[in-house]
């Protein structure tokens, strides 16, 4: 019975997709395919997104509140104006301002490994240490929850959370989701039992010694302790060293600190719809990045892809029925205040957001789109797969969106662009995330795929 039921559901889904495809005439499908091919050809030949990404990366890392972030914001504003977008403007946002400082050092101070350094970086939002640092014994746990089981041994110690990403999961984003809790909440849980600092194994799929940062949070009712990430190889070393020398102590020094909040901006531009200008198809990424590397994959790639969506439509002289809006959000990495500001605007503007599409998964080869919407909307988008396949899209699946578009509550569909995920966490939040890590063909195919979907939604509605 279970197998029969699944077959019936599968048959009905295929039948529904077939009905939707019949709703668009064969002549119209042919026209969309021709347009999709022109979009893809133009992206691959002209490589405008790749050119823009180089300029954006040359600005450097763009953490909210930094001078680089403001430079990047004005670069994007000027680029949109140069490309002839409509209604280019900055939306004010007040953002947090955390600075890393110029000291990040962890050194073993006793035993057979004395003076051996551990390659670390501060987690975003961490407090610093006194000038002489913190010196304490280290206790290792294999997961965030394991801290509870050793709580009597934690007081006065540095807790080393040596949890790896789950290599058995095909989706590296799923593996990241399982592992990220140690980074976000590790300092809270360890401090609850009297720990003096936390070291985590970097959340990465790459076997090197480059530490990966990311946001951590504090609870005002629990003492704040520093949090750092150690490189993959040094995490392996530290685990082995603790087995050889259980009394091992580390001196940890950090100069990071949080400054008062500071003004910043979302960057917005659009192409006005020819028939339904008050209906919005939004496409966006976040212009901030962590202060390691250049923020190339996360999320420089998403920013330049979304700018290129509008540029491709203008370059090919397409006249979208609905307004296509590009939003580059600020402060995705450590606060989501850009998302909140735009969400408040969307709720009160009187405009109708048909769909919001986010690119924030790297500049890799296109694979699919995840869609959070009613089943009828998902089926309609799935019926466009024969057109989307021309730029590398293999699937449309239920469930998708993104952190920055999640505050657009009234949109009919929230859609996440899904490129291949296998290499993303080699680069994510680290010094590895540089311009040279992005392949131009992969990046441009992503631009083309998002543009084709945006154009189909504009013309056909949802």
TARAWO-V927153 format. One record per helix or strand. SS is the DSSP state (h for helix, s for strand). FROM is the first residue (numbers start at 1). TO is the last residue. If there is no record, write none. Layout:
SS FROM TO
SS FROM TO
This chain:
h 2 23
h 26 46
h 48 59
h 67 82
s 86 99
s 104 108
h 111 113
s 117 118
s 120 122
s 124 124
s 134 141
h 146 149
h 151 153
s 158 161
h 172 192
s 197 201
s 215 215
s 226 230
h 232 244
s 249 254
s 257 271
s 276 286
h 296 315
s 322 329
h 337 348
s 352 358
s 366 372
h 375 382
h 385 391
s 395 398
s 413 419
h 424 427
h 435 437
h 440 460
